[in-house]
Amino acid sequence: MDREQMEAFYEGMKAGICRFAWWRDGREFVGCGLLTLKEALEEIEKMKSEALKRIKKENALEPKPKNHGDSQPKEKCLRLLEKMWRHWALQYEADETAIVEFRKDFETYLKIHKTIEETK
């Protein structure tokens, strides 16, 4: 997984957690209530940071040619995120509409990201 796909994965994870957060005593919780939303998002950021370090280390050890292209197309990444989202949806009893909305949101994110990359 390259850096862009990894970042998209963790952003998708954050979106899934935020969508299913719930309130108790004026605080927002996730899952079975052991973590607040803030704590869960911080934990994801830590995991993302560690993954970025691993990718950076791997890239330093194995430099790639300049025009290596995408090792995995964005559609494959989108399917992976959708699969992850379906797992979350089943776990938290979300409906199919939420899954479709997530896919649309992520496709929009990819379009925006591509536009930004093209303007650099």
C-alpha positions in Angstrom: 0.0 0.0 0.0 1.5 3.4 -0.9 1.2 6.5 1.1 -1.8 7.9 -0.6 -3.8 4.7 -0.2 -2.7 4.3 3.4 -3.9 7.9 4.2 -7.2 7.2 2.4 -7.6 4.0 4.5 -7.2 5.9 7.8 -9.4 8.7 6.7 -12.1 6.1 5.9 -11.6 4.6 9.3 -12.1 8.0 10.9 -15.2 8.6 8.9 -16.6 5.2 10.0 -15.9 5.8 13.6 -17.4 9.4 13.5 -20.6 8.1 11.8 -21.3 5.6 14.6 -20.3 7.7 17.6 -22.9 8.0 20.3 -23.5 10.4 23.2 -23.6 9.7 26.9 -23.4 12.2 29.7 -22.4 15.0 27.3 -19.5 13.0 25.8 -19.2 11.2 22.5 -18.3 7.6 22.6 -17.4 4.9 20.0 -17.9 1.1 20.0 -19.0 -0.3 23.3 -18.1 2.9 25.2 -14.6 2.2 26.4 -13.2 5.1 24.3 -14.4 8.6 23.6 -14.5 9.7 20.0 -11.6 12.0 20.7 -9.5 9.1 22.1 -10.4 6.9 19.2 -9.4 9.5 16.7 -6.1 10.1 18.5 -5.5 6.3 18.4 -6.1 6.2 14.7 -3.7 9.2 14.2 -1.0 7.2 16.1 -1.6 4.2 14.0 -1.5 6.4 10.8 1.8 8.0 12.0 3.4 4.6 12.7 2.3 3.4 9.2 3.8 6.6 7.6 7.1 5.9 9.4 7.1 2.3 8.1 6.4 3.5 4.5 9.1 6.1 4.8 11.5 3.5 6.1 10.6 1.0 3.3 11.0 3.7 0.7 14.4 4.6 2.0 15.5 1.0 1.9 14.0 0.3 -1.5 14.0 3.4 -3.7 11.6 3.1 -6.7 12.2 4.5 -10.2 10.6 7.9 -10.8 7.9 6.6 -13.2 6.9 3.5 -11.4 3.1 4.3 -11.7 0.4 3.2 -9.3 1.0 -0.3 -7.9 -2.7 -0.5 -7.1 -5.4 1.5 -8.9 -7.5 3.8 -6.9 -10.6 1.6 -7.7 -8.9 -1.2 -5.8 -8.3 1.1 -2.8 -11.9 2.2 -3.0 -13.1 -1.4 -2.9 -10.9 -2.1 0.1 -12.3 0.9 1.9 -15.9 -0.1 1.0 -15.2 -3.6 2.3 -13.9 -2.1 5.6 -17.0 0.2 5.7 -19.3 -2.8 5.2 -17.6 -4.5 8.1 -18.3 -1.4 10.3 -21.8 -1.1 9.0 -22.6 -4.7 9.8 -21.0 -4.4 13.2 -23.1 -1.3 14.1 -26.2 -2.2 12.1 -26.0 0.6 9.5 -28.2 0.5 6.5 -27.1 0.1 2.9 -27.7 3.8 2.3 -24.8 4.7 4.6 -22.5 2.5 2.6 -23.6 4.1 -0.7 -23.1 7.6 0.8 -19.6 6.6 2.0 -18.6 5.4 -1.4 -19.9 8.6 -3.0 -18.0 10.7 -0.4 -14.8 8.8 -1.0 -15.1 9.1 -4.8 -15.5 12.9 -4.4 -12.4 12.9 -2.2 -10.4 11.1 -4.9 -11.6 13.6 -7.5 -10.6 16.5 -5.4 -7.3 15.0 -4.5 -6.5 14.2 -8.2 -7.4 17.9 -9.1 -5.0 19.2 -6.4 -2.2 16.8 -7.6 -2.7 18.0 -11.2 -2.4 21.6 -10.2 0.9 21.1 -8.4 
